Amino acid sequence: MFEIKWLWQNLQGNRTRYILALCLSVIGSSLTIANPYLGQRIIDTFIAGDDARQNLIDQRGLLIALCLGMIGFSLLRTGLAYLTTMQYERSSQNTLYNVRIYLYNKIQGQDMEYYDHNRTGDLMTKMTGDLEMVRHSMAWIIKTIIESLTIFVAALIYFFSIDAVLTLWLLILAPPVFVVAFLFAKRVRPMYIDLRERLSQLNSTTQENIAANRVIKAFAREEFEIEKFTAKNANFSKANKTAALVWLDYFPYLETFAQAFNVILMIAGGYLVIKGRITFGEYAAFSSLIWAVSNPMRNIGIIINDIQRFFASLAKIVEIYYAKPGIVNEHRAVEKRRYDGNIRFDHVSFKYDGTTVLHDVSFSVQAGETIAIMGSTGSGKTTIVNLIPRFYDVSEGRVLIDGVDVRELELDELRGNIGIATQDVLLFSDTIDGNIAYGDPELPEEETVRYAELAAAHDFIRKMPDGYDTIVGERGVGLSGGQKQRIALARAMAVRRPILILDDTTSAVDLETETHIQQSLRSLDHDCTKIIIAQRVSTTAKADRILILDNGRIIEEGTHAELLAKRGYYYDVFMLQNEGLGRQVAVSG
Ligand SMILES: Nc1ncnc2c1ncn2[C@@H]1O[C@H](COP(=O)(O)OP(=O)(O)OP(=O)(O)O)[C@@H](O)[C@H]1O
């Protein structure tokens, strides 16, 4: 069975401990029949037997030994139960720890497409609730099944050794119990799969609402979001109740069967005692162990519920466990090289989920050149730069760096040659210093300051409560959009890579600051090819070349002067951004 194989595979390093736990479970459970057996001896010898009185006088030593035996076995079982639980807990916790690391690495190794198709809330549910369910299954469900089965089998063997006919009478209840259990399992399984899906939706909604907290407040949509959350919560709660209550449809039958064991024992057992076929002590042994047969039947519903939840959770974990990224790092043992920084797009087309967003794009950038990319929103600018570090792979054509297809380069090496400031700025919950030096933790403090100066960030950082030690990001001091962009720019420059990609990095800074940044970019003290996505002519004007993109196609290419002379898209944007002139153009058509 796949689930058991998977657990076994992941128990590596803890298998001995887990097997020990299973053995202790079997031993501890088998000992359950010891006390009923001793009880039977005491009753038959000292209470109900013909020579009971005499035996009390003659065999007092045996009575004491039997009583001490009962106490001893009780203590032994308690000690074993303690040891057993400890082994289950340790092995399951260790396994959970290892699997969590493995899954985390797996998630880290996924490409952008994976993140496009997986919700954060869902991934979080897999990494927390689902993993805990698997651990619970190892430490509790399997333990319960093993112990119930052992007690059941041990009790049956003991019963058969006393009287086969009475035991067979009791066993006539087993087939209907299993039929009911089977029907219940069949009905409840899809419910738990559905329940797991709803939990994921609930968590995703919660995560999105917390992340989008500012937008919700800005649009005063709290009530709408609360309603949305309440709907998901009600959905989950309803599914939870339905799954839990379905057990009640089967519970009366199983409970009746469980009670019927006692009735059969009383009628058939009483008859056999009267007939002298079994002794009163043997009847008492049956009576004190009948729970070992009826309880597993009673608990079968709880166990089936948990097993179905385990299946549903494991199916979700396995989605991460066996997920294979399309873009993988071969980890070839090469010494990381520093590229020159020549970039060439050779008839590149690209599709997102079957929709083509780049059509036959070709252009070249020489090492050290600065290229600006401009174009209407959604025209494919970010998509172009995403292909350079292989966040995505081309659908057709090739992207070459220093003449080599990026798909043939070692991924770590490739990305280690690119500094990038993405359009959505994300800062970590860390100091400003830690954020700037994120790509190079060894960066000396004076270098951090230097890059902050180049990114026009030093002045505002200096004025912050703890300067470069101020904590920013999710839990830290709030920063303006422009301030965040400047820290992200310093972070991208500080890694001193031969290719620097800036995706709309100065869109939120004022013109004066932008001029300072443009100046800094031109005077970087390391060789660097720059690709700058920008909407402002003031940013693109000094680039060696400007590409104009429209609908995934390059429609214009040239220097600032060449493109102005063309009087196309770039010219229009230039005129619009130079107030007054822009209006004249609009009026004159
Ligand atoms: N992860 C994605 N999955 C599917 N489609 C996407 C994805 N990212 C972008 N797109 C689509 O691809 C097209 C190009 O997007 P891209 O982000 O490259 O445009 P852009 O020119 O950078 O836009 P902007 O100036 O608004 O940032 C758009 O139509 C967009 O809807």
The ligand as a MOL file (V3000), in Angstrom:
LIG
                    3D

  0  0  0     0  0            999 V3000
M  V30 BEGIN CTAB
M  V30 COUNTS 31 33 0 0 0
M  V30 BEGIN ATOM
M  V30 1 N 2.2120 34.6140 -13.8050 0
M  V30 2 C 1.4450 34.8900 -14.8440 0
M  V30 3 N 0.5160 33.9900 -15.2580 0
M  V30 4 C -0.2570 34.2470 -16.3330 0
M  V30 5 N -0.2010 35.3790 -17.0410 0
M  V30 6 C 0.6860 36.3250 -16.6800 0
M  V30 7 C 1.5580 36.1210 -15.5640 0
M  V30 8 N 2.3310 37.2150 -15.4240 0
M  V30 9 C 1.9730 38.0630 -16.4050 0
M  V30 10 N 0.9980 37.5320 -17.1620 0
M  V30 11 C 0.3890 38.1370 -18.3580 0
M  V30 12 O 1.4010 38.3520 -19.3080 0
M  V30 13 C 1.2760 39.6080 -19.9450 0
M  V30 14 C 2.5710 40.4070 -19.7970 0
M  V30 15 O 2.7730 40.6660 -18.4280 0
M  V30 16 P 4.0420 41.4620 -17.9040 0
M  V30 17 O 4.0030 41.4460 -16.4280 0
M  V30 18 O 5.2430 40.9460 -18.5600 0
M  V30 19 O 3.7330 42.9110 -18.4510 0
M  V30 20 P 4.4850 44.2630 -18.1480 0
M  V30 21 O 4.7180 44.8940 -19.4530 0
M  V30 22 O 5.6590 44.0500 -17.2690 0
M  V30 23 O 3.3300 45.0410 -17.3730 0
M  V30 24 P 3.4560 46.1730 -16.2490 0
M  V30 25 O 4.0120 47.4010 -16.9120 0
M  V30 26 O 2.0320 46.3830 -15.8690 0
M  V30 27 O 4.2970 45.6370 -15.1860 0
M  V30 28 C 0.0690 40.2640 -19.3090 0
M  V30 29 O -1.0240 40.0960 -20.1850 0
M  V30 30 C -0.1710 39.5170 -18.0410 0
M  V30 31 O -1.5430 39.4530 -17.7560 0
M  V30 END ATOM
M  V30 BEGIN BOND
M  V30 1 1 1 2
M  V30 2 1 2 3
M  V30 3 2 2 7
M  V30 4 2 3 4
M  V30 5 1 4 5
M  V30 6 2 5 6
M  V30 7 1 6 7
M  V30 8 1 6 10
M  V30 9 1 7 8
M  V30 10 2 8 9
M  V30 11 1 9 10
M  V30 12 1 10 11
M  V30 13 1 11 12
M  V30 14 1 11 30
M  V30 15 1 12 13
M  V30 16 1 13 14
M  V30 17 1 13 28
M  V30 18 1 14 15
M  V30 19 1 15 16
M  V30 20 2 16 17
M  V30 21 1 16 18
M  V30 22 1 16 19
M  V30 23 1 19 20
M  V30 24 2 20 21
M  V30 25 1 20 22
M  V30 26 1 20 23
M  V30 27 1 23 24
M  V30 28 2 24 25
M  V30 29 1 24 26
M  V30 30 1 24 27
M  V30 31 1 28 29
M  V30 32 1 28 30
M  V30 33 1 30 31
M  V30 END BOND
M  V30 END CTAB
M  END
